[in-house]
């Protein structure tokens, strides 16, 4: 059930059954030894051939095609890349689809939404056709306008067709099978200008991100710890993230590369999930590097899970972005609602000391020049380790491109007396990657 429906499966054992002495129980006559199967299976439903032909007609007619890929396309990487190459289409990735295509692949522009990239947003603004593969990315304000682009959607669940964007054709079935059938009917586009424009934009975006965290000043820019971690992760690392400001840092600065796997809460947006997910990853994939990238708010909610890490001797590495605030809530209050920040500050916790108390090696870093050396020490530990990174609480969490509503709300919130107003305005003026308030 868990694998087939990609959700939680629950097994309940009643208390009276738990209390029965094992020696006194007698198996049911229907309990045949070795009768159960634990073989993993995946549905390979085949879409309707007529729908495939209609979808191909739409995509072949498009002059500027964009692709949105989510976690449902994980097992269809080769087919997805073939589709993008035929259509000259940039692959835009929902956060849960981060590992579908490596971030350094020339056919992707990375993520979309508040945590995404500028070239991804511009591709959606300019495309005349959109192919959605295995994604239910929920923020409809980032999609193309419904009268701007024709839509084709591939999903194994028919109830998700048209859920976020008006799909003209829905291909219900397995993503790999659907893309294979679709590719056979696509004509390679000779005009690559739309893709080339996105690729140029991606090169410029990477430079912006690089410049934004290069300053060796205090307090440290939050992106610095994520950027320096990225360069030190193994190509088969498993990275889990929590929900909050740290999610945006991971989305932008930690790259999908090689066989890296990523896991986060997604549509649930659950705080505190980073450590439990890392525990599951370490148990399921012993021997692989497992790193949890979390915020101080999320970690403080489930500090007890550090005892689980120690109890089972799991060599998990934990990176805590510490700004003593619920960062994402703070910026959502200002940008989404136009309200001054209210009650988002956290009681400071010395997470390095707390980790040591649990039996985990603790590290602290405040100086951006020490990020690399401290991470090297932590990652070299044979057992679990925790790195507490002290970062600027007033460094903005902004979308990749100006959104008029957000800009006006932020200005309103700052005028209304948001704490740290001067520091926030200074950061907005100085940071090259923070482009929301610029034309």
C-alpha positions as CSV (number, residue, x, y, z in Angstrom):
1,X,0.0,0.0,0.0
2,X,2.8,2.4,0.9
3,X,4.7,1.9,-2.3
4,X,1.7,1.7,-4.6
5,X,-0.1,4.7,-3.3
6,X,2.9,6.7,-2.2
7,X,1.5,7.3,1.2
8,X,1.5,6.1,4.7
9,X,0.5,2.5,5.4
10,X,-0.6,1.6,9.0
11,X,-0.6,-1.8,10.7
12,X,-2.6,-2.0,13.9
13,X,-2.1,-4.9,16.4
14,X,-4.8,-4.9,19.1
15,X,-3.6,-4.8,22.8
16,X,-5.2,-8.1,23.6
17,X,-3.3,-9.8,20.8
18,X,-0.1,-8.2,22.1
19,X,-0.7,-9.6,25.5
20,X,-1.2,-13.2,24.4
21,X,1.8,-15.4,25.3
22,X,3.3,-16.6,22.0
23,X,3.6,-20.2,23.2
24,X,-0.2,-20.5,23.7
25,X,-1.2,-19.2,20.3
26,X,-2.1,-21.3,17.3
27,X,-1.8,-20.0,13.8
28,X,-5.0,-19.7,11.7
29,X,-5.6,-22.5,9.2
30,X,-5.3,-19.8,6.6
31,X,-1.9,-18.7,7.7
32,X,0.1,-20.7,5.2
33,X,3.8,-20.5,5.8
34,X,5.8,-18.4,3.2
35,X,2.5,-17.5,1.5
36,X,3.1,-13.8,1.8
37,X,5.1,-11.9,-0.9
38,X,7.2,-8.8,-0.2
39,X,8.1,-8.3,-3.9
40,X,8.0,-4.6,-4.8
41,X,5.8,-3.8,-7.8
42,X,5.0,-0.6,-9.7
43,X,2.0,0.2,-11.9
44,X,2.9,0.6,-15.6
45,X,-0.5,1.7,-16.8
46,X,-0.5,2.7,-20.5
47,X,-2.2,5.9,-21.5
48,X,-4.8,5.8,-24.3
49,X,-3.1,5.9,-27.7
50,X,-5.5,8.5,-29.1
51,X,-4.7,10.8,-26.1
52,X,-1.0,10.3,-26.9
53,X,-1.5,11.4,-30.5
54,X,-3.4,14.5,-29.3
55,X,-0.7,15.4,-26.8
56,X,2.0,15.0,-29.4
57,X,0.0,17.3,-31.8
58,X,-0.1,20.0,-29.1
59,X,3.5,19.8,-28.2
60,X,4.7,19.6,-31.8
61,X,2.7,22.8,-32.5
62,X,4.2,24.7,-29.6
63,X,7.0,27.1,-30.4
64,X,8.1,27.6,-26.7
65,X,7.5,24.4,-24.7
66,X,8.3,24.1,-21.0
67,X,8.2,21.0,-18.8
68,X,7.3,20.7,-15.2
69,X,8.7,17.5,-13.6
70,X,7.9,16.2,-10.1
71,X,8.7,13.1,-8.1
72,X,6.4,11.0,-10.3
73,X,9.1,11.3,-13.0
74,X,12.0,9.9,-10.9
75,X,12.1,6.5,-12.7
76,X,11.7,8.1,-16.1
77,X,14.8,10.3,-16.2
78,X,16.2,9.1,-19.6
79,X,12.8,9.4,-21.3
80,X,12.2,12.9,-19.8
81,X,15.6,14.1,-21.0
82,X,14.8,12.7,-24.5
83,X,11.4,14.6,-24.5
84,X,13.1,17.8,-23.5
85,X,15.7,17.4,-26.1
86,X,13.2,16.8,-28.8
87,X,11.0,19.8,-27.8
88,X,13.9,22.1,-27.0
89,X,12.1,22.5,-23.7
90,X,13.7,23.5,-20.3
91,X,12.9,21.1,-17.5
92,X,11.5,23.0,-14.5
93,X,11.5,21.0,-11.3
94,X,9.1,21.0,-8.4
95,X,10.9,20.7,-5.1
96,X,10.0,17.0,-4.6
97,X,11.4,16.4,-8.1
98,X,14.7,18.0,-7.3
99,X,16.7,14.8,-8.1
100,X,14.8,13.9,-11.3
101,X,17.5,15.5,-13.4
102,X,20.9,16.7,-12.2
103,X,21.0,20.5,-11.6
104,X,24.0,20.9,-13.8
105,X,22.3,19.2,-16.8
106,X,21.9,21.7,-19.7
107,X,18.2,20.9,-20.1
108,X,17.1,22.0,-16.7
109,X,16.6,25.4,-15.1
110,X,16.1,24.1,-11.6
111,X,13.2,24.8,-9.3
112,X,10.1,26.9,-9.5
113,X,8.2,29.0,-7.0
114,X,9.3,31.0,-4.0
115,X,12.3,28.6,-3.7
116,X,13.0,28.4,-7.5
117,X,15.1,30.2,-10.1
118,X,14.6,33.2,-12.2
119,X,15.0,31.3,-15.6
120,X,12.4,28.8,-14.5
121,X,9.9,31.6,-13.7
122,X,10.7,33.3,-17.0
123,X,10.2,30.0,-18.9
124,X,6.7,29.7,-17.4
125,X,5.9,33.3,-18.2
126,X,6.9,32.9,-21.9
127,X,5.9,29.4,-22.9
128,X,3.0,28.6,-25.2
129,X,2.8,24.9,-24.1
130,X,3.3,23.2,-20.8
131,X,4.0,19.5,-20.2
132,X,3.5,18.4,-16.6
133,X,5.1,15.0,-15.7
134,X,4.3,13.5,-12.2
135,X,3.8,16.8,-10.4
136,X,1.1,18.5,-8.3
137,X,3.2,21.6,-7.5
138,X,0.5,23.6,-5.7
139,X,1.3,27.3,-6.1
140,X,-0.9,28.2,-9.1
141,X,0.4,31.8,-9.2
142,X,3.7,30.6,-10.7
143,X,2.1,28.6,-13.5
144,X,1.6,30.0,-17.0
145,X,-1.6,31.9,-17.4
146,X,-4.4,29.5,-18.5
147,X,-5.0,31.5,-21.8
148,X,-1.3,31.7,-22.5
149,X,-0.3,28.0,-22.8
150,X,-1.9,24.7,-23.8
151,X,-1.5,22.0,-21.3
152,X,-0.6,18.3,-21.4
153,X,-0.3,16.4,-18.1
154,X,1.0,12.9,-17.3
155,X,0.0,11.4,-13.9
156,X,-0.8,7.9,-12.6
157,X,-3.8,9.3,-10.6
158,X,-6.6,10.6,-12.8
159,X,-7.9,12.8,-10.0
160,X,-4.8,14.9,-10.3
161,X,-5.3,15.7,-14.0
162,X,-6.1,19.4,-14.3
163,X,-5.8,19.9,-10.5
164,X,-3.3,22.9,-10.8
165,X,-3.4,23.8,-14.5
166,X,-6.1,23.3,-17.1
167,X,-4.8,20.3,-19.0
168,X,-6.1,20.0,-22.6
169,X,-5.0,16.4,-22.6
170,X,-4.5,14.1,-19.6
171,X,-2.3,11.0,-20.0
172,X,-3.2,8.7,-17.2
173,X,-0.5,6.1,-16.5
174,X,3.1,5.4,-15.8
175,X,5.4,8.4,-16.6
176,X,8.1,6.3,-18.3
177,X,5.6,4.4,-20.5
178,X,3.7,7.6,-21.4
179,X,6.9,9.5,-22.3
180,X,8.2,6.5,-24.4
181,X,4.9,6.5,-26.4
182,X,5.0,10.3,-26.6
183,X,8.6,10.5,-27.8
184,X,7.8,8.2,-30.7
185,X,5.4,10.9,-32.0
186,X,7.4,14.1,-31.3
187,X,9.2,15.9,-34.0
188,X,12.6,17.5,-33.0
189,X,12.4,21.3,-33.0
190,X,15.1,22.9,-35.0
191,X,14.6,26.3,-33.3
192,X,16.4,26.1,-30.0
193,X,16.2,29.8,-29.1
194,X,13.7,29.3,-26.2
195,X,16.0,26.7,-24.6
196,X,19.1,28.7,-25.3
197,X,17.6,31.7,-23.6
198,X,16.8,29.6,-20.5
199,X,20.3,28.2,-20.5
200,X,21.8,31.7,-20.6
201,X,19.5,32.8,-17.8
202,X,20.6,29.8,-15.7
203,X,24.3,30.8,-16.1
204,X,23.5,34.3,-14.9
205,X,21.4,33.0,-12.0
206,X,24.3,30.7,-10.8
207,X,26.6,33.7,-10.8
208,X,24.0,35.7,-8.8
209,X,23.8,33.0,-6.1
210,X,27.6,32.7,-6.0
211,X,28.0,36.5,-5.5
212,X,25.2,36.6,-2.8
213,X,27.2,34.5,-0.3
214,X,30.8,35.4,-1.1
215,X,31.0,38.3,1.3
216,X,33.0,37.3,4.4
217,X,30.9,39.4,6.8
218,X,29.1,38.9,10.1
219,X,26.4,37.9,10.6
220,X,26.9,35.2,8.0
221,X,24.6,35.0,5.0
222,X,22.4,31.9,5.3
223,X,23.2,30.6,1.9
224,X,26.9,30.3,2.7
225,X,26.6,27.2,4.8
226,X,24.4,25.5,2.2
227,X,26.7,26.4,-0.7
228,X,29.8,25.1,1.2
229,X,28.0,21.9,2.2
230,X,27.1,21.3,-1.5
231,X,30.7,21.1,-2.5
232,X,31.4,18.5,0.1
233,X,28.6,16.1,-0.3
234,X,29.2,12.7,-1.9
235,X,27.6,12.1,-5.3
236,X,25.4,9.4,-3.7
237,X,24.5,11.4,-0.6
238,X,21.0,11.3,0.8
239,X,19.9,14.8,1.9
240,X,16.8,15.4,3.9
241,X,15.3,18.9,4.5
242,X,13.0,20.4,7.0
243,X,10.2,22.9,6.2
244,X,11.1,26.5,6.6
245,X,13.7,29.1,5.6
246,X,16.3,26.2,5.4
247,X,14.2,24.6,2.6
248,X,14.8,27.5,0.3
249,X,18.5,27.5,1.0
250,X,18.8,23.8,0.2
251,X,16.6,24.2,-2.9
252,X,18.9,26.9,-4.4
253,X,22.4,26.0,-3.1
254,X,22.5,22.2,-2.7
255,X,22.7,20.6,-6.1
256,X,21.1,17.4,-7.4
257,X,24.2,15.6,-8.8
258,X,25.1,12.0,-9.6
259,X,22.9,9.6,-7.6
260,X,22.1,12.1,-4.8
261,X,18.6,11.6,-3.3
262,X,16.5,14.3,-1.6
263,X,13.6,13.9,0.7
264,X,11.3,16.4,2.4
265,X,7.7,16.9,3.5
266,X,6.4,18.4,0.2
267,X,2.7,19.1,0.3
268,X,2.4,18.6,4.0
269,X,5.0,21.3,4.8
270,X,5.7,19.6,8.1
271,X,8.2,21.1,10.4
272,X,10.5,18.8,12.3
273,X,10.6,16.1,9.6
274,X,14.3,16.4,8.6
275,X,15.8,14.3,11.4
276,X,13.1,11.5,11.2
277,X,13.6,11.3,7.4
278,X,17.3,11.1,7.9
279,X,16.9,8.3,10.4
280,X,14.8,6.3,7.9
281,X,17.4,7.0,5.2
282,X,20.3,5.8,7.3
283,X,18.4,2.6,8.2
284,X,17.3,1.9,4.7
285,X,20.7,2.7,3.0
286,X,23.5,1.8,5.4
287,X,26.9,2.9,4.2
288,X,25.6,6.0,2.3
289,X,26.3,9.5,3.5
290,X,23.1,10.9,5.1
291,X,22.8,14.6,5.9
292,X,19.8,16.4,7.5
293,X,19.6,20.1,6.6
294,X,17.3,21.7,9.1
295,X,16.3,24.9,10.9
296,X,16.5,25.8,14.5
297,X,12.7,25.9,14.7
298,X,12.1,22.5,13.3
299,X,14.9,20.8,15.2
300,X,13.7,22.3,18.6
301,X,10.3,20.6,18.0
302,X,11.9,17.1,17.8
303,X,15.1,17.3,19.8
304,X,14.3,13.9,21.3
305,X,15.1,12.2,18.0
306,X,18.8,12.9,18.6
307,X,18.5,10.1,21.2
308,X,17.2,7.8,18.4
309,X,20.2,8.7,16.3
310,X,22.6,7.8,19.1
311,X,20.7,4.7,20.2
312,X,21.0,3.1,16.8
313,X,24.5,4.4,16.2
314,X,23.5,6.1,13.0
315,X,26.3,8.2,11.4
316,X,23.9,11.0,10.4
317,X,25.3,14.5,9.9
318,X,23.0,17.4,10.9
319,X,23.4,20.9,9.7
320,X,21.3,23.4,11.7
321,X,20.6,26.9,10.2
322,X,20.3,29.0,13.4
323,X,18.8,32.4,13.1
324,X,16.6,32.3,16.3
325,X,13.5,32.9,14.3
326,X,10.8,31.1,12.4
327,X,12.2,32.5,9.1
328,X,9.7,31.4,6.6
329,X,6.7,32.4,8.7
330,X,8.4,35.8,9.3
331,X,8.7,36.5,5.6
332,X,5.3,35.1,4.7
333,X,3.7,37.4,7.3
334,X,5.3,40.4,5.6
335,X,5.2,39.3,1.9
336,X,2.0,37.4,1.7
337,X,-0.1,39.4,4.2
338,X,1.6,42.8,4.4
339,X,1.8,42.4,8.2
340,X,4.8,43.3,10.4
341,X,6.6,40.3,11.7
342,X,4.9,39.1,14.9
343,X,6.0,36.4,17.5
344,X,8.4,34.6,15.2
345,X,11.5,34.9,17.4
346,X,12.7,31.7,19.1
347,X,14.3,31.1,22.5
348,X,18.0,30.6,21.6
349,X,19.3,27.1,22.1
350,X,22.9,26.1,22.1
351,X,22.4,23.1,19.7
352,X,26.1,22.2,19.7
353,X,26.0,21.7,23.5
354,X,22.7,19.9,23.3
355,X,24.2,17.5,20.7
356,X,27.1,16.8,23.0
357,X,24.7,16.0,25.8
358,X,23.1,13.4,23.7
359,X,26.4,11.9,22.7
360,X,26.7,13.5,19.3
361,X,29.8,15.4,18.3
362,X,28.9,19.1,18.2
363,X,30.4,22.0,16.1
364,X,29.6,25.7,15.8
365,X,30.4,28.1,13.0
366,X,29.8,31.8,12.8
367,X,32.6,33.0,10.5
368,X,31.8,32.3,6.8
369,X,35.5,31.6,6.1
370,X,35.3,28.7,8.7
371,X,32.3,27.0,7.1
372,X,34.4,24.8,4.9
373,X,36.8,23.6,7.5
374,X,34.1,23.0,10.1
375,X,32.0,21.0,7.6
376,X,35.1,19.0,6.7
377,X,35.6,18.0,10.3
378,X,31.9,17.1,10.9
379,X,31.6,15.0,7.7
380,X,34.8,13.2,8.6
381,X,33.3,11.9,11.9
382,X,32.7,8.2,11.9
383,X,29.6,8.7,14.0
384,X,26.8,11.3,14.1
385,X,27.8,15.0,14.1
386,X,25.9,18.3,14.3
387,X,27.0,21.6,12.9
388,X,25.2,24.7,14.3
389,X,25.6,27.6,11.7
390,X,24.8,31.1,13.1
391,X,23.3,33.1,10.3
392,X,21.8,36.6,9.7
393,X,18.1,36.5,10.8
394,X,17.3,39.6,8.6
395,X,18.6,38.1,5.3
396,X,15.5,38.1,3.1
397,X,13.8,35.0,1.8
398,X,12.6,36.4,-1.6
399,X,11.2,34.9,-4.8
400,X,13.5,34.8,-7.8
401,X,11.7,37.6,-9.6
402,X,9.6,40.6,-8.7
403,X,6.0,39.9,-7.8
404,X,4.1,43.2,-7.5
405,X,1.8,41.9,-4.7
406,X,4.7,40.7,-2.6
407,X,6.8,43.8,-3.1
408,X,3.9,46.1,-2.0
409,X,3.1,43.9,1.0
410,X,6.8,43.9,2.1
411,X,7.0,47.7,1.8
412,X,3.8,48.0,3.8
413,X,5.1,45.6,6.5
414,X,8.4,47.5,6.9
415,X,6.6,50.8,7.2
416,X,4.3,49.3,9.9
417,X,7.3,48.7,12.2
418,X,8.7,45.3,11.5
419,X,11.5,44.5,14.0
420,X,15.0,44.8,12.3
421,X,13.6,47.1,9.6
422,X,16.9,48.9,9.0
423,X,18.8,45.6,8.7
424,X,16.3,44.2,6.3
425,X,16.3,47.3,4.1
426,X,20.2,47.2,4.1
427,X,20.1,43.6,3.0
428,X,17.6,44.3,0.3
429,X,19.8,47.1,-1.1
430,X,23.1,45.1,-1.0
431,X,22.2,41.6,-2.1
432,X,22.6,40.9,-5.9
433,X,20.4,37.8,-5.8
434,X,17.5,39.5,-4.0
435,X,15.8,40.9,-7.1
436,X,12.1,41.0,-5.9
437,X,12.0,44.7,-5.4
438,X,13.8,45.4,-8.7
439,X,12.2,45.7,-12.2
